[in-house]
Amino acid sequence: MNKIITKIILIVFIFMLIPTKIFASNFDTEKINDHTKWLKNYQDGYRIQVPANSEIEMKTNLLSTEINFFDINMKIFIQDLNKDFNYETYEYYSLRGIRNTKEHKVSFDGKVSTKFGNIHKIKFTRQHLSEVENDKPNYMILFKNLGEKALTVMIKSSTPINEKLVMPMVESIKFDIAKNPKTPEKVPNSMKDGNFDRLLDKKTLELYQKDFNSEHPTTWGLYSVDFWRFTDTTIVESEIGHKFKYALVYHDFSFPNSQVKDALDVAMIQEKTVELTFQSQIVDGENQTYDVLDGKYEDYFRELARMIKVKKLPILFRIGNEMNGDWCAYSAYNTGLDSDIYREFYNYIYKIFEEEGANSYILYVFNPNGRNFPNFKYNDGSEYRPSADKYDIVGMTLYNTGNYYSFEKWETFDELYTPLYKKMVNSYDKPLMITEFSSSTVGGDKVKWTRDMFESLKKFDKIKVAIWFSGTDLDENKNPARIYKIDEPKEVLQVFKENLPKNR
């Protein structure tokens, strides 16, 4: 008898040591009756009545609570307001992206009186997306001013929103739970210690092990326009005596896939690895991201995937970089505040490449911008993360834009990357790279900036690869606004020559 009791105590103790999903996610539930339960969120300090059979989830970033019941998906965000934006700015900016796109058919947009006080409600629909399983094109988003915070409830459904069901849930929200915030969990490295989630080609695996899974000084790459057609890169390499290993290629539907083939052919000759970046666009007011998820570009992606498979060259692949920037078609700002759309976009392309046998030659790079535009929780870079086994490297991107525009300022490399590096190291157990960056010439000493950058990089040992963007951003009148070129001024080349090893 004593042995049985001892075993029971031991089993209970072991289960106490195992972190449950609820503990890790920082919420709990309490039964009210057979039909309803309280969901208690300790991260943000509130509770809400939800159907008893609801499935509840908090992502590892702990920024929102997600509730699934019947055919409805509900996300709740509690946004802190601060000196940078008040409630009015938060509500207006959030609504603007929905209002300004003709693909979102708005049926209601205004204030409503509820038991919870006045709430701004917007209801809209978009096209049905045939490639999204159980797609939910019917939306209702609610905004509530809480003083120092804002409540945002995002609801979507495969059928018209049942307000008689969801509004009493929203009205039941009470902020009477003691907050007990937890630190978000790190995203695991799915390729650590040789435990790979997919079979990599030998050369691709060797590239990963050498450049991303070993200790070494930063490996460098360079973006210059169409390196496979023009000689800008080779001229720079000759002047500094260093051959860049990585070359950045931007790709979208305005280019034939033969562009990528040409880039890979030249990269093979020049012994470079291509960082391929695919971006959908908004063209004539229509978002290509939705068209992708409606299957309209399937042949295009399959052709691209087959091309990569035939070439058998390792590449880095960014699917929709800087998705937390409102200038991107696939950002939540342009897709009804729904970051799920980006993940569906990413997964759809990933699946096609897997089916075509191209993934053996690809290292996937998940690359949000280093800052959120807008800096709202629902647009945080971590909200867009695919599952950890579908990307191998975390990309970082921040530019010293200079001060050509009055709303921008000159920033040192340290000012840009020290907080970002700390955030990424604390958030991901994956190798890091700077996928693209540079300094403008306008507003400060670019030569000093570059010299300081090389010194600072020595502190950031987890940044394995860095790619300098050598180009120029133009203003609306086609005048140079941000001059990022590596040879303007020429003295910048000398800094690179002094800091990069001679390998040519």
C-alpha positions in Angstrom: 0.0 0.0 0.0 2.8 2.4 0.9 4.5 1.6 -2.4 1.4 2.5 -4.3 1.0 5.8 -2.5 4.7 6.6 -3.1 4.2 5.9 -6.8 1.1 8.2 -7.0 3.0 11.0 -5.2 5.9 10.6 -7.5 3.7 10.7 -10.6 1.9 13.8 -9.3 5.3 15.5 -8.6 6.6 14.7 -12.1 3.5 16.2 -13.7 3.9 19.3 -11.5 7.3 19.8 -13.0 6.1 19.5 -16.5 5.0 23.0 -17.8 1.5 22.8 -19.2 0.3 24.8 -22.1 -1.8 26.9 -19.9 1.1 27.8 -17.6 3.4 28.6 -20.5 0.7 30.6 -22.2 -0.3 32.5 -19.1 -4.1 32.0 -19.1 -6.5 29.8 -17.2 -10.2 28.9 -17.5 -12.9 28.5 -14.9 -16.3 26.7 -15.5 -19.4 28.9 -15.2 -21.9 26.3 -16.4 -22.2 23.5 -19.0 -22.2 26.1 -21.8 -19.9 28.9 -20.6 -16.5 29.4 -18.9 -14.3 32.3 -17.8 -11.1 32.8 -19.7 -8.6 34.5 -17.4 -5.7 36.3 -19.0 -2.9 36.9 -16.5 -0.6 38.5 -19.1 -2.9 41.5 -19.5 -5.2 41.2 -16.5 -8.7 40.6 -17.7 -11.3 37.8 -18.0 -14.0 37.1 -20.6 -16.9 34.7 -20.9 -16.4 32.2 -23.7 -18.3 29.1 -24.9 -17.4 26.0 -22.9 -16.0 24.2 -25.9 -13.8 27.0 -27.1 -10.2 26.3 -28.1 -7.9 28.9 -26.5 -4.4 29.7 -27.6 -1.7 32.3 -26.8 1.2 32.5 -29.1 4.6 32.2 -27.5 5.0 36.0 -27.8 2.1 36.4 -25.4 0.8 39.5 -27.2 -2.8 38.3 -27.8 -5.4 35.7 -26.8 -7.0 33.6 -29.6 -10.4 32.0 -29.1 -11.9 29.5 -31.6 -15.5 28.3 -31.4 -17.9 27.1 -34.0 -16.7 28.8 -37.2 -15.5 31.9 -35.5 -11.9 33.0 -34.7 -11.5 35.8 -32.1 -8.3 37.6 -31.2 -8.0 40.0 -28.3 -5.2 42.6 -28.0 -4.7 45.0 -25.1 -2.6 47.9 -26.5 -0.6 50.2 -24.3 -1.0 53.8 -25.3 1.9 56.2 -24.8 3.4 59.6 -25.8 4.0 58.4 -29.3 0.3 57.7 -30.0 -2.9 58.2 -28.2 -6.2 56.3 -28.6 -7.4 58.4 -31.4 -4.2 57.9 -33.4 -4.4 54.1 -32.7 -8.0 53.8 -33.9 -7.6 56.1 -36.9 -4.4 54.4 -38.2 -5.8 50.9 -37.7 -9.0 51.8 -39.6 -7.2 53.6 -42.4 -5.7 50.5 -43.9 -9.2 48.9 -44.1 -10.9 51.9 -45.4 -8.3 52.7 -48.1 -8.5 49.3 -49.9 -11.2 48.6 -52.4 -10.9 44.8 -51.8 -12.4 45.2 -48.3 -16.2 45.8 -48.7 -17.2 47.7 -45.6 -20.8 47.3 -44.4 -20.6 49.3 -41.2 -18.0 51.7 -39.8 -19.0 53.7 -36.7 -19.6 54.0 -33.0 -22.0 51.7 -31.2 -23.4 51.8 -27.7 -22.9 48.6 -25.7 -23.1 47.4 -22.0 -19.3 47.8 -22.1 -19.7 51.5 -23.2 -19.1 53.1 -26.6 -17.1 50.9 -29.0 -16.0 51.6 -32.6 -17.2 48.8 -34.8 -16.1 48.1 -38.4 -17.6 45.2 -40.4 -16.2 44.1 -43.8 -15.7 41.2 -46.1 -13.1 40.3 -48.7 -12.9 37.7 -51.5 -12.9 34.1 -50.6 -9.4 32.6 -50.8 -9.5 29.1 -52.3 -6.1 28.0 -51.1 -6.8 28.8 -47.4 -8.3 25.9 -45.6 -11.6 26.9 -43.9 -11.1 30.5 -45.0 -12.9 33.2 -43.0 -13.6 36.3 -45.2 -16.2 37.9 -42.9 -14.7 40.3 -40.4 -15.8 42.5 -37.5 -13.2 44.5 -35.5 -14.0 46.4 -32.3 -12.0 49.2 -30.7 -12.5 50.4 -27.2 -10.7 53.3 -25.4 -9.7 52.1 -21.9 -7.8 55.3 -20.9 -4.1 54.3 -20.8 -4.9 51.2 -23.0 -6.9 50.2 -26.0 -8.9 47.1 -26.4 -9.0 45.5 -29.8 -11.2 42.5 -30.6 -10.7 41.0 -34.1 -13.4 38.5 -35.1 -13.6 36.6 -38.4 -15.8 33.8 -39.6 -16.6 31.7 -42.7 -20.2 32.9 -42.5 -21.6 36.3 -41.6 -20.7 37.3 -38.1 -23.3 36.3 -35.5 -23.3 39.5 -33.4 -25.9 38.0 -31.0 -23.3 35.4 -30.1 -20.1 37.5 -29.9 -21.2 40.9 -28.6 -22.3 39.5 -25.2 -18.8 37.9 -24.9 -17.2 41.3 -25.5 -19.5 43.0 -23.0 -18.5 40.4 -20.4 -14.9 41.5 -20.4 -13.7 42.6 -16.9 -10.4 44.0 -15.9 -10.4 42.6 -12.4 -7.7 39.9 -12.8 -4.3 40.5 -11.2 -1.7 40.8 -13.9 1.2 38.4 -13.7 3.2 38.9 -16.9 5.6 36.2 -18.0 8.6 36.4 -20.3 7.8 35.0 -23.8 9.4 31.7 -24.7 12.3 31.6 -27.2 11.6 30.2 -30.6 13.6 26.9 -30.8 16.3 26.2 -33.4 14.8 23.3 -35.4 18.3 22.7 -37.0 20.2 22.6 -33.8 22.5 19.6 -33.0 21.8 18.0 -36.4 18.0 17.6 -35.8 16.8 18.8 -39.1 13.1 19.0 -40.0 13.7 18.4 -43.7 16.4 16.7 -45.7 18.9 19.2 -47.0 21.2 18.8 -50.0 24.8 18.2 -49.0 26.0 21.6 -50.3 23.1 23.4 -48.6 23.8 21.7 -45.3 27.5 22.5 -45.6 26.6 26.2 -46.2 24.4 26.2 -43.1 27.1 24.6 -41.0 29.9 26.8 -42.2 28.2 30.2 -42.3 25.4 29.9 -39.7 26.3 27.2 -37.3 30.0 27.9 -36.5 32.0 30.7 -34.9 33.6 33.0 -37.4 33.8 36.7 -38.3 30.8 38.1 -40.1 30.5 36.8 -43.7 29.6 39.6 -46.2 27.2 40.1 -49.1 26.4 43.0 -51.4 23.3 44.1 -53.1 23.8 46.0 -56.4 21.2 46.3 -59.1 21.1 43.1 -61.3 24.6 41.9 -60.4 24.2 39.3 -63.1 23.8 41.9 -65.8 25.9 44.8 -64.6 29.5 45.0 -63.4 29.0 47.2 -60.3 29.7 44.4 -57.9 32.8 43.2 -59.6 34.2 46.7 -59.8 33.7 47.2 -56.0 35.3 43.8 -55.3 38.3 44.7 -57.4 38.8 48.0 -55.6 38.6 46.5 -52.1 40.2 43.2 -52.8 37.4 41.2 -51.4 34.8 38.9 -53.0 31.4 39.1 -51.5 29.9 35.7 -50.8 26.2 36.7 -50.9 24.2 38.6 -53.5 20.7 39.9 -52.9 18.0 39.4 -55.6 14.5 40.9 -55.4 11.8 39.2 -57.3 8.1 39.8 -57.9 5.4 39.1 -60.5 6.6 41.9 -62.7 9.7 39.8 -63.6 9.8 36.5 -65.4 11.3 33.6 -63.4 14.1 33.6 -66.0 15.6 36.5 -64.0 16.2 34.2 -61.1 17.7 31.6 -63.5 20.1 34.2 -64.9 21.1 35.3 -61.4 21.8 31.7 -60.3 23.8 31.0 -63.4 26.1 34.0 -62.8 26.2 33.3 -59.0 27.5 29.8 -59.8 30.3 31.2 -62.0 31.2 33.9 -59.4 30.9 31.4 -56.5 28.2 33.4 -54.8 25.1 32.4 -52.9 21.9 34.2 -53.8 19.6 35.6 -51.1 16.3 35.5 -53.1 13.5 37.8 -51.8 10.0 37.4 -53.1 7.4 40.2 -52.6 3.8 40.5 -53.7 2.6 44.0 -54.5 -0.5 46.1 -54.6 -1.1 46.9 -58.3 -3.9 49.3 -59.4 -5.5 49.0 -55.9 -5.5 45.2 -55.9 -3.5 43.1 -53.5 -1.6 40.3 -55.2 -1.3 38.6 -51.8 -5.0 37.7 -52.0 -4.5 36.5 -55.6 -1.7 34.2 -54.5 -4.0 32.7 -51.9 -6.7 32.3 -54.6 -4.3 30.1 -56.6 -3.8 32.5 -59.5 0.0 32.3 -59.4 0.5 28.6 -58.7 2.1 27.9 -62.1 4.5 30.8 -61.5 5.7 29.5 -58.2 5.9 25.9 -59.4 8.1 27.0 -62.3 10.4 29.0 -59.9 10.6 26.0 -57.5 11.5 23.6 -60.4 14.1 26.0 -61.6 15.8 26.0 -58.2 15.6 22.2 -57.9 17.3 21.8 -61.4 20.1 24.3 -60.5 20.9 22.4 -57.3 22.5 25.5 -55.8 22.0 26.5 -52.1 20.0 29.7 -51.8 18.6 31.8 -48.9 14.9 32.5 -49.4 13.0 35.4 -47.9 9.2 35.1 -48.4 7.7 38.6 -48.0 10.3 40.4 -45.9 9.5 43.3 -43.6 5.9 42.2 -43.3 5.5 44.4 -40.2 5.9 47.5 -42.4 2.7 49.1 -43.8 4.4 49.6 -47.2 4.2 45.8 -47.8 1.2 44.3 -49.5 1.2 41.3 -47.2 1.3 43.4 -43.9 -1.7 43.3 -41.6 -2.2 47.0 -42.4 -3.1 46.0 -46.0 -4.9 42.7 -45.2 -7.7 43.7 -42.8 -5.4 43.8 -39.7 -5.1 40.0 -40.2 -1.5 38.7 -39.7 -2.8 35.2 -40.5 -2.9 36.2 -44.2 0.9 36.6 -44.2 1.4 33.1 -42.6 -1.0 31.6 -45.1 1.0 33.3 -47.9 4.2 32.0 -46.5 2.9 28.5 -46.0 1.4 28.3 -49.4 4.7 29.2 -51.2 6.6 26.9 -48.8 4.3 24.0 -49.6 4.7 24.4 -53.3 8.4 24.4 -53.0 8.3 21.3 -50.9 6.1 19.5 -53.4 8.4 20.4 -56.2 11.5 19.1 -54.3 13.1 22.6 -54.1 13.3 22.8 -50.3 16.4 20.6 -50.1 18.4 23.5 -51.6 16.8 26.3 -49.5 17.6 28.0 -46.2 14.5 29.9 -45.2 14.9 33.3 -43.7 12.1 34.9 -41.6 12.8 38.7 -41.8 10.5 41.3 -40.1 11.7 44.9 -40.1 13.7 45.8 -37.0 10.9 48.2 -36.1 7.1 47.9 -36.4 5.3 50.3 -38.7 2.8 50.9 -37.1 4.2 50.0 -33.6 1.0 48.2 -32.5 0.8 44.8 -30.9 -1.2 43.3 -33.8 1.6 44.4 -36.1 4.6 43.2 -34.1 7.0 41.2 -36.2 6.5 38.1 -34.0 2.8 38.1 -34.8 3.7 37.0 -38.4 6.0 34.1 -37.5 5.5 30.8 -39.4 6.0 27.6 -37.4 9.6 27.3 -36.2 10.3 24.3 -38.5 9.6 26.4 -41.6 12.5 28.9 -41.2 16.1 28.3 -40.4 17.6 31.8 -40.0 16.2 35.1 -38.5 16.9 38.2 -40.6 17.3 41.7 -39.3 16.9 44.9 -41.2 17.4 48.5 -40.2 18.8 51.3 -42.2 20.5 54.6 -41.2 18.1 56.5 -43.4 19.7 59.9 -42.6 17.6 63.0 -42.4 16.6 63.9 -45.9 13.1 63.6 -44.7 12.1 65.7 -41.7 10.5 62.6 -40.0 13.7 60.6 -40.2 17.0 61.1 -38.4 20.7 60.0 -38.5 21.3 57.0 -36.3 24.6 55.1 -35.6 24.9 51.4 -36.1 24.9 50.9 -32.4 21.7 52.9 -31.9 20.0 50.8 -34.6 21.3 47.3 -33.8 22.1 47.1 -30.1 18.4 47.0 -29.0 17.4 44.9 -32.0 20.2 42.4 -31.4 19.3 42.0 -27.8 15.6 41.5 -28.7 16.4 38.9 -31.3 18.8 36.9 -29.1 16.2 36.8 -26.4 13.5 35.8 -28.8 15.1 33.2 -31.0 17.4 30.3 -30.6 18.3 30.5 -34.3 21.2 32.0 -36.2 20.9 35.7 -37.1 21.9 37.7 -40.2 21.5 41.2 -41.4 19.7 40.6 -44.7 20.1 44.2 -45.9 21.3 47.4 -44.4 23.2 50.5 -45.2 23.8 54.1 -44.3 22.7 57.2 -46.2 25.1 60.0 -47.0 22.6 62.7 -45.9 22.8 64.0 -42.3 26.2 62.8 -41.0 29.6 61.3 -41.7 29.0 58.0 -43.6 32.7 57.1 -43.5 32.8 57.3 -39.7 29.4 55.5 -39.5 30.9 52.6 -41.5 34.1 52.4 -39.5 32.1 52.3 -36.3 29.8 49.7 -37.7 32.7 47.3 -38.3 33.8 47.8 -34.7 30.3 47.2 -33.3 29.8 44.0 -35.3 32.6 42.4 -33.3 30.3 42.5 -30.3 27.4 40.7 -32.1 28.8 37.2 -32.5 25.4 35.7 -33.4 25.2 37.8 -36.5 26.7 35.4 -39.0 26.1 37.2 -42.3 25.6 40.9 -43.3 24.5 42.2 -46.7 25.2 45.9 -47.6 22.5 47.5 -49.8 24.3 49.5 -52.4 21.5 51.6 -54.0 19.6 54.8 -53.8 16.0 55.6 -52.7 14.4 58.4 -54.7 11.8 60.9 -53.5 8.5 61.5 -55.2 10.2 63.8 -57.7 12.9 61.2 -58.6 15.6 63.0 -56.7 18.1 61.0 -54.6 16.8 61.0 -51.0 18.7 58.1 -49.3 22.0 57.5 -50.9 23.1 54.1 -49.7 25.7 53.2 -52.3 28.9 51.6 -51.1 31.1 53.9 -53.2 29.4 57.2 -52.2 31.6 58.7 -50.9 34.6 56.8 -52.2 36.2 56.8 -48.8 33.6 54.2 -47.6 35.3 51.7 -49.9 38.6 52.2 -48.1 36.9 51.3 -44.8 35.7 48.1 -46.3 39.1 47.4 -47.7 40.7 47.9 -44.3 38.2 45.6 -42.6 37.4 42.7 -45.0 39.9 39.9 -45.7 41.6 39.8 -49.0 40.2 36.9 -51.0 40.7 37.9 -54.6 
